[in-house]
Amino acid sequence: HRVDRRQRQMCIRDRYYMYSLQPVMAFRGVPFPPNTHMFPSRAHVHNYLQHFASSQSMLDVIRFRTEVVHARRVQNGWHVTSRSLDEQSESNDVFDAILVANGNCATPHIPSVPGLDHFRGRQMHSAWYRYPDTLNARRILIVGSNSSGSDIARELCGGAVRQWRTSEEWQRTSENVTVYQSYHDLAKPPKSDYDPRDPASPAWCRRIHVVGPIQHIDEQGALVFSDGARLEDIDLIIWATGFLHNVSFFQANDEPFCQAPLIVHNQQTSTAATIASADTLHHLDDWMMFYKPDPSLCFIGLPKHVVPFPLVQLQSRVAAHVLLGKIPPLPRVRAQLPISDPERWIIDEYNEAPGPEAWGNFILGREAEFVYTDTLLSLLPRSQPPEWQPFPRWRRELRRKGIEKRRELLGY
């Protein structure tokens, strides 16, 4: 895809780019409109989702502005209590099955750091970040080096690629801000941006001061890092530390969760009655989808570091086929291997060993996602529409070159 200068400038004026390539990002059978930029803006993605929902006749079966308060297993299904946010009225329904698809970015995670109560500056999560010039801080520490942390560090150091009302003024005054960025592993460069320690990186990038993980915060409020280094007088910590899975509508004391909890507090506690969010959900099948004690409960979209739209679309189709009895329950795979290992996703029907009960952040990754997707596709009946075939090689190659293409077209 080639983009002329005028189109590129128009796209840069949009609020921000999605970290994806639209030919890779689209749902199967529903491409983005012609001439959509390879890195579509938030507005373009929003319009695309509205079109997709309308074209698939989904709007009539969605209850908008409705919160699920409680879901519990009963004899003939799942009893679900929901609340209308407009009318503040509750409804009670019974369903044969539940597919939980409430996303991975709703509950910000701020890690527990010893001595955090001693910190004298302000704190915020990256989910609440909007513009760099509204932070009113001069010495800022960003914890995390994935997409959000790298985006924020770039804008704070004058490398913004979007425009807002005061963006030009910020570009002129950003040198007054000192930015530190904490990497979990100092031996690895950031996954989605330039490395500030590389002399060939852009000037804005080299302004970022890389530090290691925080070990603790001392009684004077100074941040102490794993190598013994200390940082004082930090005005603001921005936690770009990801999100937790939220299952607040399931009560840990209800059956079957009291026997096989979704959330395990620690090794000494079998259930976590007061905790509704965690980075790991337990007692799921090898595919991170079905709840093993009761497969009428299924989770959609738990894998991370994936292209979400086509993946959750496939998971949903497979789950529907299983729940309707059109295909057998999902087979075992090589669950003894790490989730990010493509070899894991090869069917192993004779595998009787239990899979691991804790998989960290369900991080799948690009190469493993390819095999995961192909294997799930192979389980569907053969009489599928043409779009339900393995993705062509060019699409996978395009995804492998995502960062390279972004730098070619966007300049960062």
C-alpha positions in Angstrom: 0.0 0.0 0.0 1.4 3.4 -1.0 0.3 6.6 0.7 0.8 10.0 -0.8 2.0 12.9 1.3 -1.4 14.6 1.5 -3.1 11.5 2.8 -0.3 10.9 5.3 -0.6 14.5 6.6 -4.4 14.1 6.9 -4.0 10.9 8.9 -1.4 12.5 11.2 -4.0 15.1 12.1 -6.3 12.4 13.5 -6.3 11.8 17.2 -3.9 8.8 17.2 -3.1 5.7 15.3 -4.1 2.2 16.2 -1.2 -0.2 16.6 -2.2 -2.4 13.7 -2.3 -2.6 10.0 -5.9 -2.4 8.7 -5.6 -5.3 6.1 -4.4 -7.5 9.1 -6.9 -6.0 11.6 -10.2 -6.5 9.8 -12.8 -9.0 10.6 -13.1 -11.9 8.2 -15.4 -11.1 5.3 -15.7 -7.4 6.2 -12.7 -5.3 4.9 -12.1 -1.7 5.9 -13.5 0.8 3.3 -11.3 1.4 0.3 -8.5 4.0 0.7 -8.4 3.5 4.5 -4.9 4.2 5.8 -2.9 1.2 6.7 -2.7 2.5 10.3 -6.3 3.7 10.7 -7.2 6.4 13.3 -9.4 5.9 16.3 -12.3 7.5 14.4 -11.9 5.2 11.4 -11.9 2.1 13.6 -15.0 3.3 15.5 -16.8 3.8 12.2 -15.7 0.4 11.0 -17.0 -1.3 14.2 -20.4 0.5 13.8 -20.6 -0.7 10.2 -19.6 -4.2 11.1 -22.3 -4.5 13.8 -24.9 -3.1 11.5 -24.0 -5.3 8.6 -24.1 -8.4 10.8 -27.5 -7.5 12.2 -26.1 -7.3 15.7 -27.6 -4.1 16.9 -31.1 -5.6 17.6 -29.7 -8.2 20.0 -27.4 -5.9 22.0 -28.6 -4.3 25.2 -26.6 -1.0 25.3 -25.7 0.8 28.6 -26.5 -2.3 30.6 -24.3 -3.7 33.3 -24.2 -7.4 34.3 -24.4 -7.4 38.1 -24.4 -11.1 38.9 -24.3 -14.3 37.0 -24.7 -17.6 38.8 -25.2 -21.3 37.8 -28.7 -22.7 38.4 -30.2 -26.0 37.5 -31.4 -25.1 34.1 -28.7 -22.7 33.0 -27.2 -19.4 34.1 -29.3 -16.8 36.1 -28.1 -13.3 35.0 -29.1 -10.1 36.8 -28.4 -7.0 34.8 -29.0 -3.3 35.4 -30.0 -0.6 32.9 -27.7 2.4 33.5 -30.4 4.7 32.1 -33.4 3.5 34.0 -31.5 2.1 37.0 -33.8 -0.9 36.8 -32.8 -4.6 37.1 -33.7 -7.5 34.8 -33.4 -11.2 35.5 -32.9 -13.8 32.7 -31.8 -17.4 32.4 -29.4 -18.4 29.6 -28.1 -21.8 28.4 -24.6 -20.5 28.2 -22.4 -17.4 28.9 -19.6 -16.1 26.7 -17.6 -13.5 28.6 -16.1 -11.0 26.2 -15.6 -7.9 28.4 -12.1 -7.1 27.0 -8.7 -6.8 28.5 -8.4 -3.1 29.0 -11.1 -2.1 31.5 -9.4 -2.6 34.9 -6.0 -0.8 35.1 -3.3 -2.6 37.0 -0.9 -0.8 39.3 1.6 -3.2 40.8 2.3 -3.5 44.5 5.7 -1.8 45.1 7.1 -1.9 48.7 7.0 1.6 50.2 4.6 3.0 47.6 2.8 4.9 50.3 6.0 6.9 50.9 5.9 8.4 47.4 5.2 12.1 47.6 4.4 12.9 44.0 1.3 12.1 41.9 0.5 8.8 40.2 -1.7 7.9 37.3 -2.3 4.9 35.0 -1.6 5.1 31.3 -5.3 4.5 30.8 -6.0 8.0 32.1 -3.4 9.7 30.0 -4.8 12.2 27.4 -2.3 15.0 26.5 1.3 15.7 27.7 0.8 19.4 28.4 -2.0 18.8 30.9 0.2 16.7 33.3 1.8 19.8 34.9 4.9 17.8 35.8 8.6 18.3 35.1 10.2 15.1 36.3 8.2 12.1 35.1 8.8 8.3 35.5 7.0 6.0 33.1 6.9 2.4 34.3 6.6 0.0 31.4 8.0 -0.1 27.8 5.2 -1.6 25.7 2.9 0.3 23.4 1.3 2.7 25.9 4.6 3.5 27.8 6.4 4.1 24.5 3.6 6.3 23.2 3.6 8.5 26.3 7.4 8.7 26.5 7.5 9.8 22.8 4.9 12.5 23.2 6.5 13.8 26.4 9.8 14.1 24.7 8.5 16.0 21.7 8.0 13.1 19.3 4.2 13.4 18.9 2.7 12.3 15.6 -0.8 13.6 16.4 -2.1 17.1 16.7 -4.3 18.7 19.4 -5.2 22.3 20.3 -1.9 23.1 21.9 0.4 20.5 20.3 2.6 23.1 18.5 3.3 24.9 21.7 4.1 21.6 23.4 6.6 20.7 20.8 8.5 23.9 21.6 8.4 23.5 25.4 8.7 19.8 25.9 12.5 20.1 26.5 11.6 21.4 29.9 10.4 18.0 30.9 12.8 15.2 32.1 11.5 11.7 31.3 12.6 8.5 32.9 11.3 5.1 31.7 11.5 1.9 33.8 12.1 -1.3 31.8 11.3 -4.6 33.4 14.3 -6.1 31.5 17.2 -3.8 30.8 18.7 -6.3 28.4 15.8 -6.0 26.0 14.8 -2.9 23.8 11.2 -1.8 23.8 9.0 -4.0 21.6 7.2 -1.2 19.7 9.5 1.8 19.4 13.1 2.9 19.2 15.6 2.2 21.9 16.7 5.4 23.7 20.1 3.8 24.3 20.8 3.4 20.6 22.8 6.3 19.2 20.9 5.9 15.9 17.6 6.6 17.5 15.8 10.0 16.8 16.8 13.0 19.0 13.5 12.9 20.9 14.1 9.2 21.8 17.6 9.8 23.1 16.1 12.2 25.7 14.5 9.3 27.5 16.5 8.1 30.5 16.2 4.3 30.8 16.2 2.8 34.3 15.5 -0.7 35.6 12.6 -2.0 37.6 11.6 -0.3 40.9 12.8 -2.3 43.9 11.1 -0.2 46.6 10.5 3.4 47.6 12.4 4.5 50.7 11.1 6.6 53.6 12.3 9.8 52.0 10.1 9.1 49.0 13.0 8.3 46.7 12.6 5.5 44.1 15.2 2.8 44.5 15.9 0.6 41.5 17.1 -3.0 41.3 20.7 -1.9 40.6 20.7 0.4 43.7 20.2 3.6 41.7 17.9 6.3 43.3 15.6 8.9 41.8 14.5 11.8 43.9 12.0 14.6 43.3 9.9 12.7 40.8 6.7 14.7 40.3 4.6 12.0 38.6 4.7 8.3 38.1 2.7 7.0 35.0 2.0 3.3 35.4 2.0 1.8 31.9 1.6 -1.6 33.5 -1.3 -3.2 31.7 -4.7 -4.3 32.9 -6.4 -7.1 34.8 -9.2 -9.5 33.8 -12.4 -8.5 35.6 -15.0 -11.1 36.6 -16.8 -9.1 39.3 -20.2 -10.5 38.1 -19.1 -14.0 39.3 -19.1 -14.5 43.1 -16.3 -16.7 44.4 -18.7 -18.3 47.0 -21.1 -19.5 44.3 -21.0 -22.9 42.7 -18.9 -23.9 40.8 -16.4 -21.2 41.5 -16.1 -22.1 45.2 -14.7 -25.5 44.2 -12.8 -24.3 41.1 -12.0 -20.6 41.4 -11.4 -18.4 38.4 -9.2 -16.2 40.6 -6.6 -17.6 43.0 -5.3 -15.1 45.5 -2.1 -17.1 46.3 -0.9 -20.6 46.9 -2.2 -20.6 50.5 -5.6 -19.4 49.6 -7.9 -21.5 47.4 -10.4 -18.8 46.6 -10.3 -15.0 46.6 -13.8 -14.0 47.7 -13.0 -10.3 47.9 -11.0 -10.0 44.7 -12.7 -9.4 41.3 -9.7 -8.9 39.0 -6.5 -10.7 38.3 -3.9 -11.1 35.5 -4.6 -14.8 35.3 -7.9 -16.8 35.2 -7.7 -20.4 36.3 -9.4 -23.7 35.5 -9.7 -22.9 31.8 -9.1 -25.4 29.0 -5.9 -25.6 26.9 -7.3 -22.9 24.5 -7.9 -20.2 27.2 -11.6 -20.4 26.3 -13.9 -22.9 28.1 -14.2 -23.2 31.9 -13.3 -26.8 32.5 -15.7 -27.6 35.4 -18.7 -26.2 33.3 -18.1 -25.7 29.5 -21.3 -23.7 29.2 -19.1 -20.8 30.4 -16.7 -19.6 27.8 -14.2 -16.6 27.7 -13.5 -14.8 24.4 -10.5 -12.6 23.8 -8.1 -13.6 26.7 -4.9 -14.1 24.6 -2.7 -11.1 24.4 -0.2 -9.8 21.9 -2.5 -10.8 19.1 -4.6 -9.1 16.4 -7.8 -9.0 18.4 -10.7 -8.6 15.9 -10.1 -11.6 13.7 -9.0 -13.7 16.6 -12.1 -13.1 18.8 -14.3 -13.5 15.7 -12.8 -17.0 15.2 -13.1 -17.9 18.9 -16.7 -16.8 18.9 -17.5 -18.9 15.8 -15.8 -22.0 17.3 -17.5 -21.5 20.7 -20.9 -21.3 19.0 -20.3 -24.5 17.1 -19.3 -26.3 20.3 -22.2 -25.0 22.3 -24.7 -25.9 19.6 -23.2 -29.4 19.3 -22.1 -28.9 15.7 -18.5 -29.9 16.5 -17.1 -31.9 19.5 -15.5 -30.2 22.5 -12.1 -28.8 21.8 -9.3 -31.3 21.8 -6.2 -31.2 23.9 -3.0 -29.6 22.7 0.6 -29.8 23.9 -0.3 -27.9 27.1 3.0 -28.7 28.7 4.7 -26.2 26.4 4.6 -22.4 26.9 1.7 -20.5 25.4 4.0 -18.5 23.2 5.5 -21.7 21.6 3.9 -22.4 18.2 4.4 -26.1 18.8 2.0 -25.9 21.8 -0.9 -25.5 19.4 -0.6 -28.8 17.7 -3.5 -31.2 18.6 -2.5 -34.0 21.0 -5.6 -36.1 21.4 -3.7 -38.6 23.6 -2.5 -36.0 26.1 -3.9 -37.0 29.5 -1.7 -34.8 31.6 -3.4 -31.8 33.1 -2.6 -28.4 31.7 -1.0 -25.7 33.8 -3.4 -23.7 36.0 -1.6 -20.4 35.7 -0.4 -18.9 32.5 0.7 -15.4 33.5 -0.8 -12.8 31.2 -2.0 -15.2 28.5 0.7 -13.8 26.2 0.4 -15.6 22.9 2.4 -13.6 20.4 2.5 -13.4 16.6 4.0 -16.8 15.6 2.0 -18.8 18.1 -1.1 -16.9 17.1 -0.7 -18.1 13.5 -0.7 -21.8 14.6 -3.4 -21.2 17.2 -5.7 -19.7 14.5 -5.0 -22.4 11.9 -5.7 -25.2 14.4 -8.9 -23.7 15.5 -10.0 -23.2 11.9 -9.3 -26.9 11.2 -11.9 -27.8 13.9 -14.8 -26.1 12.1 -16.9 -28.1 9.6 -15.5 -28.1 6.1 -18.6 -26.4 4.6 -17.5 -22.9 5.7 -17.7 -19.7 3.6 -14.5 -18.8 1.6 -13.4 -16.2 4.2 -13.1 -18.9 6.8 -9.9 -20.3 5.3 -6.3 -19.9 6.7 -5.0 -16.4 6.1 -2.8 -16.0 3.0 1.0 -15.8 3.4 1.1 -12.1 2.4 -1.1 -11.2 5.3 1.2 -12.9 7.8 4.3 -11.3 6.2 2.6 -7.9 6.4 2.1 -8.4 10.1 5.7 -9.5 10.7 6.7 -6.2 9.1 4.3 -4.1 11.2 6.9 -2.0 13.0 9.0 -1.6 9.8 5.8 -0.4 7.9 4.9 2.0 10.7 8.2 3.7 10.6 8.1 3.8 6.8 4.6 5.4 6.7 4.4 7.3 10.0 8.0 8.0 10.8 8.3 6.4 14.2 
